[in-house]
Amino acid sequence: MGLLNNLVAASLPILPKALVGKVASRYIAGEKLSDAIRTVRDLNTKGLKATIDVLGEFVADPAEAKRNADAYIKLLDAIASEKLETGASVKLTAIGLAIGTELARQNLSYLLTEAEKRGVFVRIDMEDSPYTDATLQLYQEFRSGRKLGIVIQAYLKRSSDDVKRLLDGGATNVRLCKGIYVEPEAIAYKEREQIRENFLKLLEQMFDGGAAVGIATHDRYLVEQSEKIVKSRNLDSKRYEYQMLLGVLPSLRDEIHSRGHRMRVYVPYGDAWYGYSTRRLKENPAIAGYVFKSLFKTG
């Protein structure tokens, strides 16, 4: 199975764009805002919450960064007017962090001011290690008094220290995921069991610190172990939720939800889907293989 997954992921850059689009369409809502709204509305009718990501990252043009920020304002308007059960997720390199921290700060301030007016929760996504410090810094700058969340990646060796600083600084809402970027062994755990072990340690650390946690995983083992932690602590449902990517293991998603847990689905959309898809599927061959095989199962 691992060989097929890696083969599919490695072949993506040479495959026709239309075929990559078929593979990607299972976990991307579409190119337009209306596609994302329709997808989220359908999820909401099933009792599932969502978070919407406007695709685009690592931009090198300030004008493009501003366009991405403007796209988020349109998204916020739609969320408010449609009364959807969803927040927004933003990657800071999409709004200028790869160009400079000050540009990202300006665009993030603009975005968060408009989100606050509409009462929409915003999650700052975590990207690869060159941007970790700046991402955490900007989160801490803007966190106070806002409906704002952050992400921690379990495969980074620094994450326990980051969690401590976040909790000491008053962070109350954190998404915990394994992490998918390719990082050097000096700063990241590489073995599956190491990452799993750290994931669960970080989860308990966050609960100990009073944070509400988005448990973001498609790993059944981590789902089962986190359920045990939640049960042993008799946690209120507001203290945690599960989070999964659109279109990935929907049977597991529905199973988790059927057991009474809150579930939030990550819904990306936008015309930058191709670059996002090739990067994400190459970084996570298991998802590439899963989605590719599902094309043949459904015809």
Backbone torsions as a table, in degrees:
resi	resn	phi	psi	omega
1	MET	NA	-42.0	179.3
2	GLY	-61.7	-36.2	179.3
3	LEU	-64.7	-44.7	178.3
4	LEU	-62.2	-45.7	-179.6
5	ASN	-57.3	-47.0	-178.9
6	ASN	-66.5	-36.1	179.0
7	LEU	-65.3	-45.2	178.6
8	VAL	-61.1	-47.6	-177.8
9	ALA	-62.8	-42.7	-178.2
10	ALA	-69.1	-26.1	-176.7
11	SER	-83.7	-12.2	-173.2
12	LEU	-55.3	-44.4	-177.2
13	PRO	-63.3	-22.5	-178.2
14	ILE	-102.1	-3.1	177.9
15	LEU	-79.1	150.0	175.0
16	PRO	-56.5	143.0	-177.6
17	LYS	-57.4	-35.3	-179.3
18	ALA	-63.4	-37.0	179.5
19	LEU	-72.0	-40.7	175.0
20	VAL	-59.8	-38.3	177.5
21	GLY	-61.6	-37.7	177.4
22	LYS	-64.7	-43.4	178.4
23	VAL	-63.8	-45.1	-175.1
24	ALA	-72.2	-26.5	-172.7
25	SER	-62.1	-19.0	178.6
26	ARG	-71.9	-22.2	-177.5
27	TYR	-131.1	16.4	171.0
28	ILE	-125.8	132.1	-174.4
29	ALA	-65.8	-32.0	-177.3
30	GLY	148.8	-170.8	-177.9
31	GLU	-90.0	-22.5	-171.6
32	LYS	-107.3	155.9	175.5
33	LEU	-57.0	-39.4	-179.9
34	SER	-61.1	-31.4	177.2
35	ASP	-65.5	-43.3	179.9
36	ALA	-65.8	-42.0	-179.8
37	ILE	-63.1	-42.8	178.8
38	ARG	-63.5	-42.4	179.4
39	THR	-63.0	-44.8	-178.7
40	VAL	-67.9	-39.5	178.2
41	ARG	-59.8	-40.4	178.6
42	ASP	-65.4	-42.1	177.6
43	LEU	-62.5	-43.0	-179.8
44	ASN	-61.2	-37.6	179.3
45	THR	-65.4	-20.8	177.6
46	LYS	-92.2	4.4	179.6
47	GLY	85.6	13.3	-178.8
48	LEU	-103.6	141.4	174.8
49	LYS	-91.1	175.8	-177.4
50	ALA	-147.5	168.2	164.9
51	THR	-139.0	135.5	-173.1
52	ILE	-109.2	133.1	179.3
53	ASP	-115.6	124.5	172.7
54	VAL	-82.3	115.3	-173.9
55	LEU	-64.3	145.6	-178.3
56	GLY	137.9	125.3	-179.9
57	GLU	-155.9	165.5	179.9
58	PHE	54.7	38.3	-178.8
59	VAL	-72.9	147.0	-177.3
60	ALA	-114.9	1.2	-176.8
61	ASP	-117.4	120.2	179.6
62	PRO	-55.5	-34.0	179.1
63	ALA	-66.0	-37.7	177.8
64	GLU	-68.1	-38.5	177.1
65	ALA	-60.4	-41.4	178.1
66	LYS	-67.1	-38.1	177.4
67	ARG	-63.0	-39.3	178.2
68	ASN	-64.8	-41.6	177.1
69	ALA	-61.7	-41.8	178.1
70	ASP	-63.5	-36.4	178.1
71	ALA	-63.1	-35.2	176.7
72	TYR	-66.3	-34.5	178.6
73	ILE	-65.3	-40.6	176.1
74	LYS	-63.6	-38.9	176.8
75	LEU	-62.5	-45.9	179.6
76	LEU	-60.5	-41.0	176.8
77	ASP	-58.9	-44.0	-177.8
78	ALA	-67.3	-41.5	179.2
79	ILE	-59.3	-45.2	-178.0
80	ALA	-68.4	-44.9	-176.2
81	SER	-70.5	-33.2	-179.6
82	GLU	-87.7	-7.4	-179.6
83	LYS	53.6	49.6	-178.1
84	LEU	-85.9	149.0	175.1
85	GLU	-85.8	77.2	-178.1
86	THR	-155.0	152.5	168.9
87	GLY	-109.4	-168.7	177.1
88	ALA	-125.2	142.1	175.1
89	SER	-115.1	135.1	-176.9
90	VAL	-132.1	134.2	172.2
91	LYS	-93.9	128.0	-173.1
92	LEU	-67.6	-25.0	176.3
93	THR	-70.7	-17.8	176.1
94	ALA	-72.3	-24.3	-178.6
95	ILE	-115.4	23.0	166.5
96	GLY	116.5	1.2	-175.0
97	LEU	-64.1	-31.1	178.4
98	ALA	-71.5	-16.1	177.0
99	ILE	-89.2	-44.4	179.8
100	GLY	178.0	150.4	-177.5
101	THR	-64.2	-37.9	-176.9
102	GLU	-65.6	-39.3	177.7
103	LEU	-63.8	-44.9	178.0
104	ALA	-61.8	-39.5	179.1
105	ARG	-61.2	-44.8	-179.3
106	GLN	-63.4	-46.9	-178.5
107	ASN	-69.1	-36.2	178.1
108	LEU	-67.2	-40.4	177.7
109	SER	-59.5	-44.9	177.1
110	TYR	-58.7	-47.8	-178.2
111	LEU	-64.0	-46.2	-175.8
112	LEU	-70.2	-34.3	176.6
113	THR	-61.9	-42.5	179.3
114	GLU	-71.5	-35.7	177.5
115	ALA	-64.2	-40.8	-179.6
116	GLU	-62.8	-39.3	178.7
117	LYS	-60.5	-32.7	-175.3
118	ARG	-99.6	-3.5	178.7
119	GLY	70.8	30.8	-177.0
120	VAL	-101.3	130.9	176.4
121	PHE	-73.4	137.3	178.4
122	VAL	-120.9	134.6	175.0
123	ARG	-111.8	125.8	172.7
124	ILE	-84.1	116.0	179.1
125	ASP	-71.7	153.8	175.7
126	MET	-99.9	137.6	-178.7
127	GLU	-113.3	-157.2	-175.1
128	ASP	-76.5	170.1	-164.6
129	SER	-58.7	-29.4	178.0
130	PRO	-60.3	-18.7	-175.6
131	TYR	-110.4	4.2	-175.0
132	THR	-63.2	-50.7	-176.6
133	ASP	-61.7	-46.1	-178.6
134	ALA	-65.8	-36.8	179.1
135	THR	-64.0	-46.1	179.0
136	LEU	-65.7	-37.7	179.2
137	GLN	-62.2	-47.4	-178.5
138	LEU	-67.3	-36.9	175.8
139	TYR	-58.9	-47.8	-178.2
140	GLN	-65.2	-34.4	178.0
141	GLU	-62.9	-38.7	-171.8
142	PHE	-103.3	-5.2	-170.3
143	ARG	-64.7	-45.5	-169.3
144	SER	-57.0	125.2	175.8
145	GLY	76.4	5.9	-178.5
146	ARG	-117.3	157.6	173.5
147	LYS	-85.5	83.4	-170.5
148	LEU	-136.8	134.8	179.3
149	GLY	-124.3	169.1	-178.2
150	ILE	-136.7	172.6	-178.1
151	VAL	-126.9	141.0	173.8
152	ILE	-122.7	138.5	-177.9
153	GLN	-105.9	124.8	-172.5
154	ALA	-70.9	-20.0	-177.0
155	TYR	-83.0	-8.5	177.1
156	LEU	-84.1	132.6	-177.0
157	LYS	-69.0	-21.3	-178.8
158	ARG	-80.9	-8.6	-165.0
159	SER	-63.7	-34.6	179.4
160	SER	-63.0	-40.9	177.1
161	ASP	-65.7	-39.1	178.1
162	ASP	-63.7	-42.1	178.8
163	VAL	-61.2	-43.7	179.2
164	LYS	-59.2	-44.8	-179.9
165	ARG	-65.7	-39.2	179.0
166	LEU	-63.2	-47.0	-179.1
167	LEU	-65.8	-42.2	177.0
168	ASP	-61.8	-30.0	-179.5
169	GLY	-86.2	0.2	175.3
170	GLY	99.4	10.3	178.6
171	ALA	-61.8	137.2	-176.8
172	THR	-124.4	-8.9	-176.8
173	ASN	-143.0	113.0	-174.6
174	VAL	-131.5	133.7	169.5
175	ARG	-91.8	132.5	177.5
176	LEU	-111.9	122.3	177.5
177	CYS	-132.3	170.4	177.5
178	LYS	-71.6	-43.7	-173.2
179	GLY	103.6	138.4	-175.2
180	ILE	-124.6	-7.5	-179.4
181	TYR	-73.0	150.8	178.0
182	VAL	-81.3	114.7	-176.7
183	GLU	-123.7	154.5	179.3
184	PRO	-68.0	151.6	-177.6
185	GLU	-61.8	-25.0	-179.2
186	ALA	-63.2	-27.0	-176.6
187	ILE	-118.2	-6.3	-174.5
188	ALA	-135.7	141.1	172.1
189	TYR	-70.7	142.3	-177.9
190	LYS	-111.2	-27.3	-176.7
191	GLU	-83.4	139.6	-177.3
192	ARG	-56.2	-43.6	-177.2
193	GLU	-68.4	-33.9	176.0
194	GLN	-62.9	-44.1	-178.3
195	ILE	-66.9	-42.6	177.8
196	ARG	-60.6	-45.8	-178.5
197	GLU	-60.8	-43.8	-179.1
198	ASN	-68.2	-37.2	177.4
199	PHE	-55.2	-49.3	-177.2
200	LEU	-69.5	-36.1	176.4
201	LYS	-64.2	-42.8	179.4
202	LEU	-65.9	-38.1	178.5
203	LEU	-59.2	-47.2	179.7
204	GLU	-66.1	-37.3	177.8
205	GLN	-61.4	-41.4	179.4
206	MET	-67.3	-43.5	177.3
207	PHE	-63.0	-41.7	178.6
208	ASP	-59.4	-33.6	-178.3
209	GLY	-86.4	2.5	175.4
210	GLY	86.4	8.2	-178.1
211	ALA	-78.9	151.8	165.9
212	ALA	-86.1	134.6	-170.8
213	VAL	-121.4	131.5	168.3
214	GLY	-90.4	108.5	-177.1
215	ILE	-86.0	96.8	-171.7
216	ALA	-100.0	102.6	-178.2
217	THR	-159.5	152.0	171.4
218	HIS	-113.5	12.1	-176.6
219	ASP	-92.3	112.3	-176.4
220	ARG	-58.2	-37.4	178.9
221	TYR	-59.0	-46.5	-179.5
222	LEU	-67.5	-33.9	175.0
223	VAL	-61.0	-49.5	-177.0
224	GLU	-64.0	-42.9	-178.8
225	GLN	-69.8	-38.0	178.7
226	SER	-68.2	-34.0	175.1
227	GLU	-61.5	-38.9	177.9
228	LYS	-64.1	-40.6	179.1
229	ILE	-64.4	-45.3	179.2
230	VAL	-60.2	-44.5	-178.2
231	LYS	-67.0	-42.6	-177.5
232	SER	-65.0	-26.9	180.0
233	ARG	-95.4	-4.6	-179.4
234	ASN	51.9	49.1	-173.5
235	LEU	-75.5	140.6	173.0
236	ASP	-64.7	147.5	-177.2
237	SER	-61.7	-20.0	179.6
238	LYS	-76.9	-12.1	-177.5
239	ARG	-85.3	-9.3	-178.3
240	TYR	-159.7	162.0	169.4
241	GLU	-156.2	159.6	173.9
242	TYR	-96.0	149.3	-178.8
243	GLN	-136.0	136.9	-180.0
244	MET	-141.9	158.9	177.3
245	LEU	-76.1	144.9	175.3
246	LEU	-54.7	128.9	172.3
247	GLY	82.3	-4.4	-178.7
248	VAL	-102.2	120.6	179.7
249	LEU	48.6	55.7	179.6
250	PRO	-61.4	-26.3	178.3
251	SER	-66.6	-40.9	176.4
252	LEU	-67.1	-41.5	177.5
253	ARG	-55.5	-49.2	-178.3
254	ASP	-68.0	-32.7	178.1
255	GLU	-64.7	-45.7	178.8
256	ILE	-61.2	-45.8	-179.3
257	HIS	-63.7	-37.0	-178.4
258	SER	-66.5	-20.1	178.8
259	ARG	-87.4	9.3	173.5
260	GLY	93.1	8.6	179.0
261	HIS	-89.9	145.2	172.1
262	ARG	-68.0	140.6	-179.9
263	MET	-130.0	132.8	176.3
264	ARG	-120.8	135.3	-176.6
265	VAL	-110.3	130.5	-179.7
266	TYR	-83.3	116.9	-172.4
267	VAL	-117.0	100.3	176.2
268	PRO	-89.9	148.2	174.9
269	TYR	-151.9	163.4	174.0
270	GLY	136.7	166.5	-177.5
271	ASP	-79.3	-4.2	175.7
272	ALA	-91.1	26.8	-173.8
273	TRP	-66.1	-31.5	-173.0
274	TYR	-67.3	-51.3	179.6
275	GLY	-62.1	-40.9	177.9
276	TYR	-60.5	-45.6	-175.8
277	SER	-64.1	-47.6	-177.4
278	THR	-65.4	-39.7	178.2
279	ARG	-64.9	-50.9	-174.6
280	ARG	-65.0	-41.7	-177.7
281	LEU	-71.6	-33.2	175.7
282	LYS	-69.7	-36.0	-179.4
283	GLU	-73.8	-23.6	-177.8
284	ASN	-132.0	77.4	-176.4
285	PRO	-56.6	-30.1	-179.2
286	ALA	-61.9	-39.6	177.7
287	ILE	-69.8	-40.6	178.2
288	ALA	-57.9	-47.4	180.0
289	GLY	-65.1	-41.4	-179.9
290	TYR	-60.5	-50.3	-176.9
291	VAL	-66.3	-40.7	179.7
292	PHE	-60.3	-46.8	-180.0
293	LYS	-65.2	-32.7	-178.7
294	SER	-67.0	-24.9	176.6
295	LEU	-59.8	-38.6	-177.5
296	PHE	-81.3	-27.0	178.0
297	LYS	-69.1	-34.4	-175.9
298	THR	-99.5	-5.6	-178.8
299	GLY	75.9	NA	NA
